[in-house]
Amino acid sequence: MTTTPETDRLLALAHNLGIDDASFARVLAEVMTKAETDPEWGRPHEVIAEMRARLLALATGPDPRRS
């Protein structure tokens, strides 16, 4: 994974939300694939906003361990 200041900030956010590195990498790969395949989507601010939204959803979604 390429490290950029924004990637580092998103990873720090993920860790603060209790998201592990593997889950972060999966979300990042999904978002980057979307950015690469959709010519109408993928500007940096869109990617960052999508990452933040997905990380927050992952952190606040139902915990399967509590089922």
Backbone as XML, in Angstrom:
<?xml version="1.0"?>
<chain id="A" units="angstrom">
  <residue number="1" name="MET">
    <atom name="N" x="0.853" y="-1.177" z="0.000"/>
    <atom name="CA" x="0.000" y="0.000" z="0.000"/>
    <atom name="C" x="0.896" y="1.235" z="0.000"/>
  </residue>
  <residue number="2" name="THR">
    <atom name="N" x="0.609" y="2.156" z="-0.870"/>
    <atom name="CA" x="1.354" y="3.402" z="-0.930"/>
    <atom name="C" x="0.961" y="4.279" z="0.249"/>
  </residue>
  <residue number="3" name="THR">
    <atom name="N" x="1.972" y="4.867" z="0.869"/>
    <atom name="CA" x="1.708" y="5.731" z="2.013"/>
    <atom name="C" x="1.756" y="7.183" z="1.574"/>
  </residue>
  <residue number="4" name="THR">
    <atom name="N" x="0.694" y="7.904" z="1.879"/>
    <atom name="CA" x="0.630" y="9.341" z="1.658"/>
    <atom name="C" x="0.170" y="9.955" z="2.974"/>
  </residue>
  <residue number="5" name="PRO">
    <atom name="N" x="0.347" y="11.250" z="3.139"/>
    <atom name="CA" x="-0.144" y="11.863" z="4.378"/>
    <atom name="C" x="-1.637" y="11.603" z="4.610"/>
  </residue>
  <residue number="6" name="GLU">
    <atom name="N" x="-2.438" y="11.645" z="3.554"/>
    <atom name="CA" x="-3.877" y="11.410" z="3.733"/>
    <atom name="C" x="-4.156" y="9.954" z="4.085"/>
  </residue>
  <residue number="7" name="THR">
    <atom name="N" x="-3.434" y="9.028" z="3.468"/>
    <atom name="CA" x="-3.595" y="7.617" z="3.823"/>
    <atom name="C" x="-3.231" y="7.399" z="5.281"/>
  </residue>
  <residue number="8" name="ASP">
    <atom name="N" x="-2.161" y="8.038" z="5.718"/>
    <atom name="CA" x="-1.754" y="7.933" z="7.124"/>
    <atom name="C" x="-2.841" y="8.471" z="8.049"/>
  </residue>
  <residue number="9" name="ARG">
    <atom name="N" x="-3.465" y="9.580" z="7.672"/>
    <atom name="CA" x="-4.540" y="10.150" z="8.492"/>
    <atom name="C" x="-5.753" y="9.223" z="8.527"/>
  </residue>
  <residue number="10" name="LEU">
    <atom name="N" x="-6.081" y="8.636" z="7.382"/>
    <atom name="CA" x="-7.211" y="7.709" z="7.337"/>
    <atom name="C" x="-6.922" y="6.449" z="8.153"/>
  </residue>
  <residue number="11" name="LEU">
    <atom name="N" x="-5.685" y="5.971" z="8.098"/>
    <atom name="CA" x="-5.309" y="4.799" z="8.892"/>
    <atom name="C" x="-5.377" y="5.122" z="10.381"/>
  </residue>
  <residue number="12" name="ALA">
    <atom name="N" x="-4.937" y="6.310" z="10.761"/>
    <atom name="CA" x="-5.033" y="6.725" z="12.165"/>
    <atom name="C" x="-6.497" y="6.793" z="12.599"/>
  </residue>
  <residue number="13" name="LEU">
    <atom name="N" x="-7.360" y="7.316" z="11.732"/>
    <atom name="CA" x="-8.790" y="7.352" z="12.032"/>
    <atom name="C" x="-9.318" y="5.937" z="12.225"/>
  </residue>
  <residue number="14" name="ALA">
    <atom name="N" x="-8.941" y="5.043" z="11.327"/>
    <atom name="CA" x="-9.387" y="3.652" z="11.433"/>
    <atom name="C" x="-8.962" y="3.047" z="12.763"/>
  </residue>
  <residue number="15" name="HIS">
    <atom name="N" x="-7.725" y="3.257" z="13.135"/>
    <atom name="CA" x="-7.239" y="2.713" z="14.408"/>
    <atom name="C" x="-7.990" y="3.327" z="15.581"/>
  </residue>
  <residue number="16" name="ASN">
    <atom name="N" x="-8.258" y="4.617" z="15.520"/>
    <atom name="CA" x="-9.022" y="5.274" z="16.586"/>
    <atom name="C" x="-10.443" y="4.720" z="16.685"/>
  </residue>
  <residue number="17" name="LEU">
    <atom name="N" x="-10.973" y="4.257" z="15.566"/>
    <atom name="CA" x="-12.314" y="3.675" z="15.543"/>
    <atom name="C" x="-12.303" y="2.185" z="15.880"/>
  </residue>
  <residue number="18" name="GLY">
    <atom name="N" x="-11.116" y="1.628" z="16.086"/>
    <atom name="CA" x="-11.005" y="0.210" z="16.422"/>
    <atom name="C" x="-10.990" y="-0.716" z="15.222"/>
  </residue>
  <residue number="19" name="ILE">
    <atom name="N" x="-10.662" y="-0.184" z="14.059"/>
    <atom name="CA" x="-10.624" y="-0.971" z="12.827"/>
    <atom name="C" x="-9.201" y="-1.463" z="12.611"/>
  </residue>
  <residue number="20" name="ASP">
    <atom name="N" x="-9.058" y="-2.758" z="12.329"/>
    <atom name="CA" x="-7.723" y="-3.329" z="12.152"/>
    <atom name="C" x="-7.169" y="-3.025" z="10.758"/>
  </residue>
  <residue number="21" name="ASP">
    <atom name="N" x="-5.875" y="-3.286" z="10.592"/>
    <atom name="CA" x="-5.195" y="-2.981" z="9.330"/>
    <atom name="C" x="-5.790" y="-3.744" z="8.148"/>
  </residue>
  <residue number="22" name="ALA">
    <atom name="N" x="-6.150" y="-5.002" z="8.351"/>
    <atom name="CA" x="-6.699" y="-5.804" z="7.259"/>
    <atom name="C" x="-8.031" y="-5.235" z="6.773"/>
  </residue>
  <residue number="23" name="SER">
    <atom name="N" x="-8.878" y="-4.837" z="7.694"/>
    <atom name="CA" x="-10.169" y="-4.251" z="7.311"/>
    <atom name="C" x="-9.969" y="-2.912" z="6.612"/>
  </residue>
  <residue number="24" name="PHE">
    <atom name="N" x="-9.023" y="-2.117" z="7.118"/>
    <atom name="CA" x="-8.710" y="-0.842" z="6.473"/>
    <atom name="C" x="-8.246" y="-1.078" z="5.038"/>
  </residue>
  <residue number="25" name="ALA">
    <atom name="N" x="-7.344" y="-2.040" z="4.854"/>
    <atom name="CA" x="-6.818" y="-2.332" z="3.518"/>
    <atom name="C" x="-7.932" y="-2.786" z="2.579"/>
  </residue>
  <residue number="26" name="ARG">
    <atom name="N" x="-8.877" y="-3.572" z="3.086"/>
    <atom name="CA" x="-9.995" y="-4.034" z="2.269"/>
    <atom name="C" x="-10.863" y="-2.859" z="1.823"/>
  </residue>
  <residue number="27" name="VAL">
    <atom name="N" x="-11.187" y="-1.971" z="2.757"/>
    <atom name="CA" x="-12.007" y="-0.801" z="2.427"/>
    <atom name="C" x="-11.267" y="0.092" z="1.430"/>
  </residue>
  <residue number="28" name="LEU">
    <atom name="N" x="-9.980" y="0.308" z="1.660"/>
    <atom name="CA" x="-9.190" y="1.137" z="0.750"/>
    <atom name="C" x="-9.172" y="0.533" z="-0.651"/>
  </residue>
  <residue number="29" name="ALA">
    <atom name="N" x="-8.989" y="-0.772" z="-0.747"/>
    <atom name="CA" x="-8.972" y="-1.434" z="-2.056"/>
    <atom name="C" x="-10.315" y="-1.275" z="-2.767"/>
  </residue>
  <residue number="30" name="GLU">
    <atom name="N" x="-11.415" y="-1.420" z="-2.027"/>
    <atom name="CA" x="-12.746" y="-1.257" z="-2.625"/>
    <atom name="C" x="-12.944" y="0.160" z="-3.158"/>
  </residue>
  <residue number="31" name="VAL">
    <atom name="N" x="-12.558" y="1.144" z="-2.365"/>
    <atom name="CA" x="-12.740" y="2.539" z="-2.769"/>
    <atom name="C" x="-11.829" y="2.879" z="-3.949"/>
  </residue>
  <residue number="32" name="MET">
    <atom name="N" x="-10.600" y="2.405" z="-3.927"/>
    <atom name="CA" x="-9.679" y="2.700" z="-5.026"/>
    <atom name="C" x="-10.133" y="2.016" z="-6.312"/>
  </residue>
  <residue number="33" name="THR">
    <atom name="N" x="-10.683" y="0.819" z="-6.211"/>
    <atom name="CA" x="-11.220" y="0.138" z="-7.391"/>
    <atom name="C" x="-12.364" y="0.951" z="-7.984"/>
  </residue>
  <residue number="34" name="LYS">
    <atom name="N" x="-13.235" y="1.455" z="-7.120"/>
    <atom name="CA" x="-14.334" y="2.305" z="-7.594"/>
    <atom name="C" x="-13.779" y="3.543" z="-8.292"/>
  </residue>
  <residue number="35" name="ALA">
    <atom name="N" x="-12.763" y="4.163" z="-7.706"/>
    <atom name="CA" x="-12.172" y="5.378" z="-8.284"/>
    <atom name="C" x="-11.530" y="5.096" z="-9.639"/>
  </residue>
  <residue number="36" name="GLU">
    <atom name="N" x="-10.940" y="3.922" z="-9.783"/>
    <atom name="CA" x="-10.259" y="3.584" z="-11.033"/>
    <atom name="C" x="-11.224" y="3.167" z="-12.134"/>
  </residue>
  <residue number="37" name="THR">
    <atom name="N" x="-12.380" y="2.634" z="-11.767"/>
    <atom name="CA" x="-13.296" y="2.114" z="-12.781"/>
    <atom name="C" x="-14.415" y="3.070" z="-13.168"/>
  </residue>
  <residue number="38" name="ASP">
    <atom name="N" x="-14.666" y="4.076" z="-12.361"/>
    <atom name="CA" x="-15.745" y="5.022" z="-12.648"/>
    <atom name="C" x="-15.148" y="6.356" z="-13.088"/>
  </residue>
  <residue number="39" name="PRO">
    <atom name="N" x="-15.214" y="6.663" z="-14.387"/>
    <atom name="CA" x="-14.598" y="7.897" z="-14.877"/>
    <atom name="C" x="-15.253" y="9.167" z="-14.337"/>
  </residue>
  <residue number="40" name="GLU">
    <atom name="N" x="-16.457" y="9.058" z="-13.824"/>
    <atom name="CA" x="-17.168" y="10.219" z="-13.294"/>
    <atom name="C" x="-16.938" y="10.421" z="-11.799"/>
  </residue>
  <residue number="41" name="TRP">
    <atom name="N" x="-16.143" y="9.555" z="-11.194"/>
    <atom name="CA" x="-15.955" y="9.588" z="-9.745"/>
    <atom name="C" x="-14.492" y="9.303" z="-9.428"/>
  </residue>
  <residue number="42" name="GLY">
    <atom name="N" x="-13.991" y="9.888" z="-8.374"/>
    <atom name="CA" x="-12.645" y="9.529" z="-7.955"/>
    <atom name="C" x="-11.708" y="10.689" z="-7.712"/>
  </residue>
  <residue number="43" name="ARG">
    <atom name="N" x="-12.232" y="11.904" z="-7.670"/>
    <atom name="CA" x="-11.360" y="13.017" z="-7.314"/>
    <atom name="C" x="-10.934" y="12.828" z="-5.864"/>
  </residue>
  <residue number="44" name="PRO">
    <atom name="N" x="-9.774" y="13.357" z="-5.483"/>
    <atom name="CA" x="-9.248" y="13.102" z="-4.128"/>
    <atom name="C" x="-10.244" y="13.363" z="-3.006"/>
  </residue>
  <residue number="45" name="HIS">
    <atom name="N" x="-10.982" y="14.471" z="-3.081"/>
    <atom name="CA" x="-11.925" y="14.755" z="-1.995"/>
    <atom name="C" x="-13.056" y="13.732" z="-1.948"/>
  </residue>
  <residue number="46" name="GLU">
    <atom name="N" x="-13.429" y="13.176" z="-3.098"/>
    <atom name="CA" x="-14.473" y="12.151" z="-3.127"/>
    <atom name="C" x="-13.975" y="10.847" z="-2.511"/>
  </residue>
  <residue number="47" name="VAL">
    <atom name="N" x="-12.738" y="10.491" z="-2.829"/>
    <atom name="CA" x="-12.146" y="9.269" z="-2.280"/>
    <atom name="C" x="-12.021" y="9.385" z="-0.763"/>
  </residue>
  <residue number="48" name="ILE">
    <atom name="N" x="-11.540" y="10.516" z="-0.292"/>
    <atom name="CA" x="-11.364" y="10.726" z="1.150"/>
    <atom name="C" x="-12.716" y="10.676" z="1.863"/>
  </residue>
  <residue number="49" name="ALA">
    <atom name="N" x="-13.715" y="11.342" z="1.310"/>
    <atom name="CA" x="-15.045" y="11.342" z="1.929"/>
    <atom name="C" x="-15.635" y="9.934" z="1.956"/>
  </residue>
  <residue number="50" name="GLU">
    <atom name="N" x="-15.469" y="9.195" z="0.877"/>
    <atom name="CA" x="-15.977" y="7.819" z="0.820"/>
    <atom name="C" x="-15.264" y="6.933" z="1.841"/>
  </residue>
  <residue number="51" name="MET">
    <atom name="N" x="-13.955" y="7.095" z="1.961"/>
    <atom name="CA" x="-13.201" y="6.314" z="2.952"/>
    <atom name="C" x="-13.693" y="6.622" z="4.358"/>
  </residue>
  <residue number="52" name="ARG">
    <atom name="N" x="-13.837" y="7.889" z="4.667"/>
    <atom name="CA" x="-14.304" y="8.265" z="6.011"/>
    <atom name="C" x="-15.686" y="7.686" z="6.290"/>
  </residue>
  <residue number="53" name="ALA">
    <atom name="N" x="-16.579" y="7.783" z="5.324"/>
    <atom name="CA" x="-17.937" y="7.265" z="5.507"/>
    <atom name="C" x="-17.927" y="5.755" z="5.713"/>
  </residue>
  <residue number="54" name="ARG">
    <atom name="N" x="-17.141" y="5.050" z="4.917"/>
    <atom name="CA" x="-17.103" y="3.586" z="5.043"/>
    <atom name="C" x="-16.447" y="3.152" z="6.348"/>
  </residue>
  <residue number="55" name="LEU">
    <atom name="N" x="-15.402" y="3.856" z="6.765"/>
    <atom name="CA" x="-14.755" y="3.512" z="8.033"/>
    <atom name="C" x="-15.714" y="3.736" z="9.199"/>
  </residue>
  <residue number="56" name="LEU">
    <atom name="N" x="-16.432" y="4.847" z="9.172"/>
    <atom name="CA" x="-17.394" y="5.120" z="10.236"/>
    <atom name="C" x="-18.506" y="4.071" z="10.244"/>
  </residue>
  <residue number="57" name="ALA">
    <atom name="N" x="-18.997" y="3.706" z="9.069"/>
    <atom name="CA" x="-20.039" y="2.678" z="8.985"/>
    <atom name="C" x="-19.523" y="1.339" z="9.511"/>
  </residue>
  <residue number="58" name="LEU">
    <atom name="N" x="-18.296" y="1.015" z="9.171"/>
    <atom name="CA" x="-17.707" y="-0.235" z="9.645"/>
    <atom name="C" x="-17.577" y="-0.231" z="11.162"/>
  </residue>
  <residue number="59" name="ALA">
    <atom name="N" x="-17.178" y="0.888" z="11.713"/>
    <atom name="CA" x="-16.967" y="0.983" z="13.162"/>
    <atom name="C" x="-18.272" y="1.011" z="13.948"/>
  </residue>
  <residue number="60" name="THR">
    <atom name="N" x="-19.333" y="1.514" z="13.350"/>
    <atom name="CA" x="-20.585" y="1.675" z="14.092"/>
    <atom name="C" x="-21.650" y="0.662" z="13.705"/>
  </residue>
  <residue number="61" name="GLY">
    <atom name="N" x="-21.322" y="-0.193" z="12.745"/>
    <atom name="CA" x="-22.282" y="-1.204" z="12.316"/>
    <atom name="C" x="-22.473" y="-2.271" z="13.377"/>
  </residue>
  <residue number="62" name="PRO">
    <atom name="N" x="-23.396" y="-3.181" z="13.122"/>
    <atom name="CA" x="-23.645" y="-4.248" z="14.088"/>
    <atom name="C" x="-22.390" y="-5.095" z="14.300"/>
  </residue>
  <residue number="63" name="ASP">
    <atom name="N" x="-22.144" y="-5.431" z="15.532"/>
    <atom name="CA" x="-20.996" y="-6.262" z="15.893"/>
    <atom name="C" x="-21.455" y="-7.716" z="15.905"/>
  </residue>
  <residue number="64" name="PRO">
    <atom name="N" x="-20.967" y="-8.540" z="14.969"/>
    <atom name="CA" x="-21.423" y="-9.935" z="14.913"/>
    <atom name="C" x="-21.086" y="-10.719" z="16.180"/>
  </residue>
  <residue number="65" name="ARG">
    <atom name="N" x="-20.147" y="-10.248" z="16.962"/>
    <atom name="CA" x="-19.794" y="-10.943" z="18.204"/>
    <atom name="C" x="-20.893" y="-10.795" z="19.246"/>
  </residue>
  <residue number="66" name="ARG">
    <atom name="N" x="-21.775" y="-9.807" z="19.073"/>
    <atom name="CA" x="-22.851" y="-9.586" z="20.037"/>
    <atom name="C" x="-24.144" y="-10.283" z="19.637"/>
  </residue>
  <residue number="67" name="SER">
    <atom name="N" x="-24.146" y="-10.975" z="18.531"/>
    <atom name="CA" x="-25.371" y="-11.649" z="18.059"/>
    <atom name="C" x="-25.667" y="-12.878" z="18.887"/>
  </residue>
</chain>
